[in-house]
Amino acid sequence: MERFSAVAIDGPAGSGKSTIARTVAQELGFLYIDTGAMYRSVALKAKLKGVDLEDEAAMAEVAAGVSICFDATGTRVLLDGADVSEQIRTPEITAITKYAARVVAVRERMVELQRAMAANRPVVMEGRDITTVVLKEAKWRFFVTASAEERANRRFKEFKERGHDVDYDQLLSEIIARDESDNEVGPMKDALEIAHNGGGIVLVDTTLMSPAQVVDAIVDNVRANP
């Protein structure tokens, strides 16, 4: 079985995995890949094309013809050659990304692109199914989480800093609902079970940790287990 020289980071929304993964990549000299940005990009393109978001065939067609890549730092997202790094982070796109993520054909296309990226060079890849689906063969796998309240607070601050008007209680309610769904079935449930059973995924609870402490914990683990 092919073994990817990659750091795979899973975790629920608002767990801080994007910020952590980006910094870990910088520390290790790996390419950072934000897989969530890829689904956001598909959702953005569908919206711009006027596609019915609930039409799975139409969403699959959008994904089939899409070109998504990252700059050398992994922080700028290019959709069909255009920089959409800011556009995909609005509350509107956040709310409709689920229509892209839930379509099997879209996910298959994104996994294909993600695995191709990881095959070309060492990467730090984060998302919601990276450790159990996309890069289950990665050398280093981590599940990063935090309390629902802490995650809602982080998401609230993120939107505020970007100038978007959001409601904390609504964000918390959405995160709790998403957690309940994730805990019933799917890759997030699988990743947690593997982490709790010592199956090769390291569980990192960031609720009481600073970003620097989390980065240090992951980087130290990678370097201690080459």
Number of C-alpha atoms within 10 A of each C-alpha: 4 7 11 20 20 23 29 28 28 29 26 21 22 23 24 21 27 23 13 21 28 22 21 25 23 14 12 15 13 22 25 25 29 23 21 19 26 28 26 26 28 29 27 23 19 23 14 9 10 9 16 13 17 11 11 18 14 14 23 20 14 18 26 15 11 15 15 21 20 21 13 10 14 18 15 18 23 18 20 14 11 12 16 17 17 10 14 23 17 15 14 11 18 16 11 17 22 14 20 26 19 12 17 12 18 23 17 15 15 23 18 12 17 21 14 11 17 21 14 10 12 18 25 28 32 30 23 22 23 27 29 22 13 24 25 18 18 23 16 23 28 24 26 25 22 20 15 21 18 18 23 25 16 17 21 21 15 14 16 13 10 12 10 13 11 14 12 16 13 12 19 19 14 15 20 17 11 13 16 11 13 16 14 10 10 13 17 23 17 17 28 23 14 18 18 12 10 11 11 17 23 20 20 17 15 19 16 11 12 9 15 11 13 22 21 15 13 22 18 11 14 17 9 8 9 8
